[in-house]
């Protein structure tokens, strides 16, 4: 192969944004699996407790 061919079938129509612009547009929260599981358990327990209290007073 003497000639290097262009490897894309279609040309790029836009360029990638830098990482700084992506972080400023939409804030995200980084959680570990343990933190996410803790939030899930806390939400489930709160729901169960409020459900039992509503059932008693109904």
mmCIF file of the N, C-alpha and C atoms, coordinates in Angstrom:
data_MODEL
# 
_entry.id   MODEL 
# 
loop_
_atom_site.group_PDB 
_atom_site.id 
_atom_site.type_symbol 
_atom_site.label_atom_id 
_atom_site.label_alt_id 
_atom_site.label_comp_id 
_atom_site.label_asym_id 
_atom_site.label_entity_id 
_atom_site.label_seq_id 
_atom_site.pdbx_PDB_ins_code 
_atom_site.Cartn_x 
_atom_site.Cartn_y 
_atom_site.Cartn_z 
_atom_site.occupancy 
_atom_site.B_iso_or_equiv 
_atom_site.pdbx_formal_charge 
_atom_site.auth_seq_id 
_atom_site.auth_comp_id 
_atom_site.auth_asym_id 
_atom_site.auth_atom_id 
_atom_site.pdbx_PDB_model_num 
ATOM 1   N N  . UNK A 1 1  ? 0.840   -1.178 0.000  1.00 0.00 ? 1  UNK A N  1 
ATOM 2   C CA . UNK A 1 1  ? 0.000   0.000  0.000  1.00 0.00 ? 1  UNK A CA 1 
ATOM 3   C C  . UNK A 1 1  ? 0.884   1.239  0.000  1.00 0.00 ? 1  UNK A C  1 
ATOM 4   N N  . UNK A 1 2  ? 0.979   1.851  -1.102 1.00 0.00 ? 2  UNK A N  1 
ATOM 5   C CA . UNK A 1 2  ? 1.787   3.054  -1.203 1.00 0.00 ? 2  UNK A CA 1 
ATOM 6   C C  . UNK A 1 2  ? 1.031   4.286  -0.747 1.00 0.00 ? 2  UNK A C  1 
ATOM 7   N N  . UNK A 1 3  ? -0.279  4.264  -0.925 1.00 0.00 ? 3  UNK A N  1 
ATOM 8   C CA . UNK A 1 3  ? -1.066  5.429  -0.540 1.00 0.00 ? 3  UNK A CA 1 
ATOM 9   C C  . UNK A 1 3  ? -1.839  5.128  0.743  1.00 0.00 ? 3  UNK A C  1 
ATOM 10  N N  . UNK A 1 4  ? -1.878  6.115  1.621  1.00 0.00 ? 4  UNK A N  1 
ATOM 11  C CA . UNK A 1 4  ? -2.667  5.978  2.846  1.00 0.00 ? 4  UNK A CA 1 
ATOM 12  C C  . UNK A 1 4  ? -4.042  6.540  2.545  1.00 0.00 ? 4  UNK A C  1 
ATOM 13  N N  . UNK A 1 5  ? -5.054  5.711  2.686  1.00 0.00 ? 5  UNK A N  1 
ATOM 14  C CA . UNK A 1 5  ? -6.420  6.146  2.391  1.00 0.00 ? 5  UNK A CA 1 
ATOM 15  C C  . UNK A 1 5  ? -7.074  6.703  3.638  1.00 0.00 ? 5  UNK A C  1 
ATOM 16  N N  . UNK A 1 6  ? -8.049  7.564  3.417  1.00 0.00 ? 6  UNK A N  1 
ATOM 17  C CA . UNK A 1 6  ? -8.826  8.108  4.520  1.00 0.00 ? 6  UNK A CA 1 
ATOM 18  C C  . UNK A 1 6  ? -9.671  6.992  5.102  1.00 0.00 ? 6  UNK A C  1 
ATOM 19  N N  . UNK A 1 7  ? -9.605  6.760  6.415  1.00 0.00 ? 7  UNK A N  1 
ATOM 20  C CA . UNK A 1 7  ? -10.213 5.583  7.020  1.00 0.00 ? 7  UNK A CA 1 
ATOM 21  C C  . UNK A 1 7  ? -11.683 5.758  7.373  1.00 0.00 ? 7  UNK A C  1 
ATOM 22  N N  . UNK A 1 8  ? -12.246 6.945  7.253  1.00 0.00 ? 8  UNK A N  1 
ATOM 23  C CA . UNK A 1 8  ? -13.658 7.155  7.565  1.00 0.00 ? 8  UNK A CA 1 
ATOM 24  C C  . UNK A 1 8  ? -14.496 7.107  6.300  1.00 0.00 ? 8  UNK A C  1 
ATOM 25  N N  . UNK A 1 9  ? -15.651 6.463  6.421  1.00 0.00 ? 9  UNK A N  1 
ATOM 26  C CA . UNK A 1 9  ? -16.538 6.401  5.270  1.00 0.00 ? 9  UNK A CA 1 
ATOM 27  C C  . UNK A 1 9  ? -17.195 7.760  5.039  1.00 0.00 ? 9  UNK A C  1 
ATOM 28  N N  . UNK A 1 10 ? -17.594 8.414  6.140  1.00 0.00 ? 10 UNK A N  1 
ATOM 29  C CA . UNK A 1 10 ? -18.209 9.738  6.062  1.00 0.00 ? 10 UNK A CA 1 
ATOM 30  C C  . UNK A 1 10 ? -17.360 10.721 6.861  1.00 0.00 ? 10 UNK A C  1 
ATOM 31  N N  . UNK A 1 11 ? -17.245 11.945 6.402  1.00 0.00 ? 11 UNK A N  1 
ATOM 32  C CA . UNK A 1 11 ? -16.422 12.913 7.142  1.00 0.00 ? 11 UNK A CA 1 
ATOM 33  C C  . UNK A 1 11 ? -17.099 13.326 8.451  1.00 0.00 ? 11 UNK A C  1 
ATOM 34  N N  . UNK A 1 12 ? -16.301 13.785 9.395  1.00 0.00 ? 12 UNK A N  1 
ATOM 35  C CA . UNK A 1 12 ? -16.833 14.275 10.662 1.00 0.00 ? 12 UNK A CA 1 
ATOM 36  C C  . UNK A 1 12 ? -17.568 15.586 10.431 1.00 0.00 ? 12 UNK A C  1 
ATOM 37  N N  . UNK A 1 13 ? -18.744 15.703 11.059 1.00 0.00 ? 13 UNK A N  1 
ATOM 38  C CA . UNK A 1 13 ? -19.525 16.928 10.883 1.00 0.00 ? 13 UNK A CA 1 
ATOM 39  C C  . UNK A 1 13 ? -19.367 17.888 12.058 1.00 0.00 ? 13 UNK A C  1 
ATOM 40  N N  . UNK A 1 14 ? -18.895 17.380 13.189 1.00 0.00 ? 14 UNK A N  1 
ATOM 41  C CA . UNK A 1 14 ? -18.676 18.247 14.342 1.00 0.00 ? 14 UNK A CA 1 
ATOM 42  C C  . UNK A 1 14 ? -17.477 17.739 15.130 1.00 0.00 ? 14 UNK A C  1 
ATOM 43  N N  . UNK A 1 15 ? -16.860 18.625 15.887 1.00 0.00 ? 15 UNK A N  1 
ATOM 44  C CA . UNK A 1 15 ? -15.714 18.230 16.687 1.00 0.00 ? 15 UNK A CA 1 
ATOM 45  C C  . UNK A 1 15 ? -16.159 17.938 18.116 1.00 0.00 ? 15 UNK A C  1 
ATOM 46  N N  . UNK A 1 16 ? -15.341 17.202 18.845 1.00 0.00 ? 16 UNK A N  1 
ATOM 47  C CA . UNK A 1 16 ? -15.661 16.855 20.227 1.00 0.00 ? 16 UNK A CA 1 
ATOM 48  C C  . UNK A 1 16 ? -15.528 18.091 21.114 1.00 0.00 ? 16 UNK A C  1 
ATOM 49  N N  . UNK A 1 17 ? -16.371 18.127 22.155 1.00 0.00 ? 17 UNK A N  1 
ATOM 50  C CA . UNK A 1 17 ? -16.280 19.221 23.115 1.00 0.00 ? 17 UNK A CA 1 
ATOM 51  C C  . UNK A 1 17 ? -15.219 18.861 24.144 1.00 0.00 ? 17 UNK A C  1 
ATOM 52  N N  . UNK A 1 18 ? -14.637 19.886 24.730 1.00 0.00 ? 18 UNK A N  1 
ATOM 53  C CA . UNK A 1 18 ? -13.654 19.631 25.768 1.00 0.00 ? 18 UNK A CA 1 
ATOM 54  C C  . UNK A 1 18 ? -14.366 19.169 27.044 1.00 0.00 ? 18 UNK A C  1 
ATOM 55  N N  . UNK A 1 19 ? -13.638 18.530 27.945 1.00 0.00 ? 19 UNK A N  1 
ATOM 56  C CA . UNK A 1 19 ? -14.242 17.997 29.165 1.00 0.00 ? 19 UNK A CA 1 
ATOM 57  C C  . UNK A 1 19 ? -14.725 19.109 30.080 1.00 0.00 ? 19 UNK A C  1 
ATOM 58  N N  . UNK A 1 20 ? -14.098 20.251 30.057 1.00 0.00 ? 20 UNK A N  1 
ATOM 59  C CA . UNK A 1 20 ? -14.514 21.354 30.926 1.00 0.00 ? 20 UNK A CA 1 
ATOM 60  C C  . UNK A 1 20 ? -15.899 21.849 30.542 1.00 0.00 ? 20 UNK A C  1 
ATOM 61  N N  . UNK A 1 21 ? -16.205 21.905 29.269 1.00 0.00 ? 21 UNK A N  1 
ATOM 62  C CA . UNK A 1 21 ? -17.524 22.348 28.838 1.00 0.00 ? 21 UNK A CA 1 
ATOM 63  C C  . UNK A 1 21 ? -18.601 21.351 29.220 1.00 0.00 ? 21 UNK A C  1 
ATOM 64  N N  . UNK A 1 22 ? -18.282 20.059 29.174 1.00 0.00 ? 22 UNK A N  1 
ATOM 65  C CA . UNK A 1 22 ? -19.262 19.038 29.524 1.00 0.00 ? 22 UNK A CA 1 
ATOM 66  C C  . UNK A 1 22 ? -19.613 19.097 31.004 1.00 0.00 ? 22 UNK A C  1 
ATOM 67  N N  . UNK A 1 23 ? -18.630 19.361 31.850 1.00 0.00 ? 23 UNK A N  1 
ATOM 68  C CA . UNK A 1 23 ? -18.893 19.397 33.287 1.00 0.00 ? 23 UNK A CA 1 
ATOM 69  C C  . UNK A 1 23 ? -19.678 20.639 33.684 1.00 0.00 ? 23 UNK A C  1 
ATOM 70  N N  . UNK A 1 24 ? -19.535 21.705 32.963 1.00 0.00 ? 24 UNK A N  1 
ATOM 71  C CA . UNK A 1 24 ? -20.253 22.926 33.303 1.00 0.00 ? 24 UNK A CA 1 
ATOM 72  C C  . UNK A 1 24 ? -21.706 22.876 32.860 1.00 0.00 ? 24 UNK A C  1 
ATOM 73  N N  . UNK A 1 25 ? -22.027 22.093 31.845 1.00 0.00 ? 25 UNK A N  1 
ATOM 74  C CA . UNK A 1 25 ? -23.386 22.048 31.332 1.00 0.00 ? 25 UNK A CA 1 
ATOM 75  C C  . UNK A 1 25 ? -24.331 21.325 32.280 1.00 0.00 ? 25 UNK A C  1 
ATOM 76  N N  . UNK A 1 26 ? -23.988 20.139 32.721 1.00 0.00 ? 26 UNK A N  1 
ATOM 77  C CA . UNK A 1 26 ? -24.863 19.341 33.564 1.00 0.00 ? 26 UNK A CA 1 
ATOM 78  C C  . UNK A 1 26 ? -24.074 18.798 34.760 1.00 0.00 ? 26 UNK A C  1 
ATOM 79  N N  . UNK A 1 27 ? -24.394 19.266 35.945 1.00 0.00 ? 27 UNK A N  1 
ATOM 80  C CA . UNK A 1 27 ? -23.665 18.751 37.106 1.00 0.00 ? 27 UNK A CA 1 
ATOM 81  C C  . UNK A 1 27 ? -24.055 17.296 37.396 1.00 0.00 ? 27 UNK A C  1 
ATOM 82  N N  . UNK A 1 28 ? -23.097 16.491 37.759 1.00 0.00 ? 28 UNK A N  1 
ATOM 83  C CA . UNK A 1 28 ? -23.352 15.089 38.063 1.00 0.00 ? 28 UNK A CA 1 
ATOM 84  C C  . UNK A 1 28 ? -22.866 14.783 39.470 1.00 0.00 ? 28 UNK A C  1 
ATOM 85  N N  . UNK A 1 29 ? -23.410 13.732 40.052 1.00 0.00 ? 29 UNK A N  1 
ATOM 86  C CA . UNK A 1 29 ? -23.001 13.285 41.381 1.00 0.00 ? 29 UNK A CA 1 
ATOM 87  C C  . UNK A 1 29 ? -22.335 11.927 41.222 1.00 0.00 ? 29 UNK A C  1 
ATOM 88  N N  . UNK A 1 30 ? -21.124 11.808 41.718 1.00 0.00 ? 30 UNK A N  1 
ATOM 89  C CA . UNK A 1 30 ? -20.401 10.549 41.655 1.00 0.00 ? 30 UNK A CA 1 
ATOM 90  C C  . UNK A 1 30 ? -20.620 9.788  42.958 1.00 0.00 ? 30 UNK A C  1 
ATOM 91  N N  . UNK A 1 31 ? -21.255 8.616  42.877 1.00 0.00 ? 31 UNK A N  1 
ATOM 92  C CA . UNK A 1 31 ? -21.514 7.787  44.041 1.00 0.00 ? 31 UNK A CA 1 
ATOM 93  C C  . UNK A 1 31 ? -20.856 6.427  43.865 1.00 0.00 ? 31 UNK A C  1 
ATOM 94  N N  . UNK A 1 32 ? -20.400 5.884  44.969 1.00 0.00 ? 32 UNK A N  1 
ATOM 95  C CA . UNK A 1 32 ? -19.923 4.511  44.916 1.00 0.00 ? 32 UNK A CA 1 
ATOM 96  C C  . UNK A 1 32 ? -21.119 3.573  45.025 1.00 0.00 ? 32 UNK A C  1 
ATOM 97  N N  . UNK A 1 33 ? -20.885 2.305  44.812 1.00 0.00 ? 33 UNK A N  1 
ATOM 98  C CA . UNK A 1 33 ? -21.967 1.321  44.886 1.00 0.00 ? 33 UNK A CA 1 
ATOM 99  C C  . UNK A 1 33 ? -22.501 1.238  46.315 1.00 0.00 ? 33 UNK A C  1 
ATOM 100 N N  . UNK A 1 34 ? -21.618 1.334  47.300 1.00 0.00 ? 34 UNK A N  1 
ATOM 101 C CA . UNK A 1 34 ? -22.042 1.262  48.696 1.00 0.00 ? 34 UNK A CA 1 
ATOM 102 C C  . UNK A 1 34 ? -22.928 2.460  49.060 1.00 0.00 ? 34 UNK A C  1 
ATOM 103 N N  . UNK A 1 35 ? -22.571 3.640  48.587 1.00 0.00 ? 35 UNK A N  1 
ATOM 104 C CA . UNK A 1 35 ? -23.388 4.821  48.867 1.00 0.00 ? 35 UNK A CA 1 
ATOM 105 C C  . UNK A 1 35 ? -24.744 4.720  48.193 1.00 0.00 ? 35 UNK A C  1 
ATOM 106 N N  . UNK A 1 36 ? -24.783 4.240  46.961 1.00 0.00 ? 36 UNK A N  1 
ATOM 107 C CA . UNK A 1 36 ? -26.057 4.090  46.255 1.00 0.00 ? 36 UNK A CA 1 
ATOM 108 C C  . UNK A 1 36 ? -26.935 3.044  46.946 1.00 0.00 ? 36 UNK A C  1 
ATOM 109 N N  . UNK A 1 37 ? -26.329 1.948  47.406 1.00 0.00 ? 37 UNK A N  1 
ATOM 110 C CA . UNK A 1 37 ? -27.093 0.919  48.121 1.00 0.00 ? 37 UNK A CA 1 
ATOM 111 C C  . UNK A 1 37 ? -27.610 1.460  49.443 1.00 0.00 ? 37 UNK A C  1 
ATOM 112 N N  . UNK A 1 38 ? -26.820 2.275  50.123 1.00 0.00 ? 38 UNK A N  1 
ATOM 113 C CA . UNK A 1 38 ? -27.262 2.877  51.379 1.00 0.00 ? 38 UNK A CA 1 
ATOM 114 C C  . UNK A 1 38 ? -28.448 3.799  51.173 1.00 0.00 ? 38 UNK A C  1 
ATOM 115 N N  . UNK A 1 39 ? -28.427 4.588  50.132 1.00 0.00 ? 39 UNK A N  1 
ATOM 116 C CA . UNK A 1 39 ? -29.553 5.476  49.824 1.00 0.00 ? 39 UNK A CA 1 
ATOM 117 C C  . UNK A 1 39 ? -30.786 4.656  49.489 1.00 0.00 ? 39 UNK A C  1 
ATOM 118 N N  . UNK A 1 40 ? -30.611 3.573  48.741 1.00 0.00 ? 40 UNK A N  1 
ATOM 119 C CA . UNK A 1 40 ? -31.726 2.701  48.384 1.00 0.00 ? 40 UNK A CA 1 
ATOM 120 C C  . UNK A 1 40 ? -32.349 2.064  49.618 1.00 0.00 ? 40 UNK A C  1 
ATOM 121 N N  . UNK A 1 41 ? -31.523 1.562  50.544 1.00 0.00 ? 41 UNK A N  1 
ATOM 122 C CA . UNK A 1 41 ? -32.025 0.938  51.772 1.00 0.00 ? 41 UNK A CA 1 
ATOM 123 C C  . UNK A 1 41 ? -32.729 1.969  52.636 1.00 0.00 ? 41 UNK A C  1 
ATOM 124 N N  . UNK A 1 42 ? -32.164 3.155  52.751 1.00 0.00 ? 42 UNK A N  1 
ATOM 125 C CA . UNK A 1 42 ? -32.784 4.208  53.555 1.00 0.00 ? 42 UNK A CA 1 
ATOM 126 C C  . UNK A 1 42 ? -34.136 4.610  52.978 1.00 0.00 ? 42 UNK A C  1 
ATOM 127 N N  . UNK A 1 43 ? -34.229 4.734  51.673 1.00 0.00 ? 43 UNK A N  1 
ATOM 128 C CA . UNK A 1 43 ? -35.494 5.081  51.028 1.00 0.00 ? 43 UNK A CA 1 
ATOM 129 C C  . UNK A 1 43 ? -36.528 3.977  51.222 1.00 0.00 ? 43 UNK A C  1 
ATOM 130 N N  . UNK A 1 44 ? -36.100 2.718  51.093 1.00 0.00 ? 44 UNK A N  1 
ATOM 131 C CA . UNK A 1 44 ? -37.005 1.589  51.277 1.00 0.00 ? 44 UNK A CA 1 
ATOM 132 C C  . UNK A 1 44 ? -37.518 1.535  52.716 1.00 0.00 ? 44 UNK A C  1 
ATOM 133 N N  . UNK A 1 45 ? -36.618 1.719  53.685 1.00 0.00 ? 45 UNK A N  1 
ATOM 134 C CA . UNK A 1 45 ? -37.021 1.670  55.095 1.00 0.00 ? 45 UNK A CA 1 
ATOM 135 C C  . UNK A 1 45 ? -37.967 2.820  55.431 1.00 0.00 ? 45 UNK A C  1 
ATOM 136 N N  . UNK A 1 46 ? -37.712 3.998  54.900 1.00 0.00 ? 46 UNK A N  1 
ATOM 137 C CA . UNK A 1 46 ? -38.597 5.142  55.135 1.00 0.00 ? 46 UNK A CA 1 
ATOM 138 C C  . UNK A 1 46 ? -39.978 4.881  54.544 1.00 0.00 ? 46 UNK A C  1 
ATOM 139 N N  . UNK A 1 47 ? -40.023 4.283  53.366 1.00 0.00 ? 47 UNK A N  1 
ATOM 140 C CA . UNK A 1 47 ? -41.295 3.949  52.735 1.00 0.00 ? 47 UNK A CA 1 
ATOM 141 C C  . UNK A 1 47 ? -42.075 2.907  53.523 1.00 0.00 ? 47 UNK A C  1 
ATOM 142 N N  . UNK A 1 48 ? -41.371 1.901  54.023 1.00 0.00 ? 48 UNK A N  1 
ATOM 143 C CA . UNK A 1 48 ? -42.034 0.877  54.827 1.00 0.00 ? 48 UNK A CA 1 
ATOM 144 C C  . UNK A 1 48 ? -42.585 1.471  56.122 1.00 0.00 ? 48 UNK A C  1 
ATOM 145 N N  . UNK A 1 49 ? -41.811 2.305  56.770 1.00 0.00 ? 49 UNK A N  1 
ATOM 146 C CA . UNK A 1 49 ? -42.244 2.926  58.020 1.00 0.00 ? 49 UNK A CA 1 
ATOM 147 C C  . UNK A 1 49 ? -43.444 3.837  57.799 1.00 0.00 ? 49 UNK A C  1 
ATOM 148 N N  . UNK A 1 50 ? -43.384 4.657  56.774 1.00 0.00 ? 50 UNK A N  1 
ATOM 149 C CA . UNK A 1 50 ? -44.512 5.552  56.506 1.00 0.00 ? 50 UNK A CA 1 
ATOM 150 C C  . UNK A 1 50 ? -45.738 4.764  56.072 1.00 0.00 ? 50 UNK A C  1 
ATOM 151 N N  . UNK A 1 51 ? -45.573 3.654  55.367 1.00 0.00 ? 51 UNK A N  1 
ATOM 152 C CA . UNK A 1 51 ? -46.686 2.806  54.979 1.00 0.00 ? 51 UNK A CA 1 
ATOM 153 C C  . UNK A 1 51 ? -47.361 2.162  56.185 1.00 0.00 ? 51 UNK A C  1 
ATOM 154 N N  . UNK A 1 52 ? -46.542 1.698  57.119 1.00 0.00 ? 52 UNK A N  1 
ATOM 155 C CA . UNK A 1 52 ? -47.111 1.100  58.342 1.00 0.00 ? 52 UNK A CA 1 
ATOM 156 C C  . UNK A 1 52 ? -47.844 2.137  59.178 1.00 0.00 ? 52 UNK A C  1 
ATOM 157 N N  . UNK A 1 53 ? -47.295 3.335  59.269 1.00 0.00 ? 53 UNK A N  1 
ATOM 158 C CA . UNK A 1 53 ? -47.957 4.394  60.048 1.00 0.00 ? 53 UNK A CA 1 
ATOM 159 C C  . UNK A 1 53 ? -49.267 4.818  59.392 1.00 0.00 ? 53 UNK A C  1 
ATOM 160 N N  . UNK A 1 54 ? -49.276 4.906  58.073 1.00 0.00 ? 54 UNK A N  1 
ATOM 161 C CA . UNK A 1 54 ? -50.519 5.282  57.389 1.00 0.00 ? 54 UNK A CA 1 
ATOM 162 C C  . UNK A 1 54 ? -51.566 4.177  57.528 1.00 0.00 ? 54 UNK A C  1 
ATOM 163 N N  . UNK A 1 55 ? -51.145 2.937  57.555 1.00 0.00 ? 55 UNK A N  1 
ATOM 164 C CA . UNK A 1 55 ? -52.081 1.821  57.694 1.00 0.00 ? 55 UNK A CA 1 
ATOM 165 C C  . UNK A 1 55 ? -52.718 1.818  59.090 1.00 0.00 ? 55 UNK A C  1 
ATOM 166 N N  . UNK A 1 56 ? -51.919 2.164  60.114 1.00 0.00 ? 56 UNK A N  1 
ATOM 167 C CA . UNK A 1 56 ? -52.447 2.197  61.478 1.00 0.00 ? 56 UNK A CA 1 
ATOM 168 C C  . UNK A 1 56 ? -53.480 3.287  61.686 1.00 0.00 ? 56 UNK A C  1 
ATOM 169 N N  . UNK A 1 57 ? -53.208 4.450  61.143 1.00 0.00 ? 57 UNK A N  1 
ATOM 170 C CA . UNK A 1 57 ? -54.078 5.589  61.356 1.00 0.00 ? 57 UNK A CA 1 
ATOM 171 C C  . UNK A 1 57 ? -55.247 5.631  60.380 1.00 0.00 ? 57 UNK A C  1 
ATOM 172 N N  . UNK A 1 58 ? -55.321 4.724  59.499 1.00 0.00 ? 58 UNK A N  1 
ATOM 173 C CA . UNK A 1 58 ? -56.403 4.715  58.503 1.00 0.00 ? 58 UNK A CA 1 
ATOM 174 C C  . UNK A 1 58 ? -57.637 4.049  58.998 1.00 0.00 ? 58 UNK A C  1 
# 
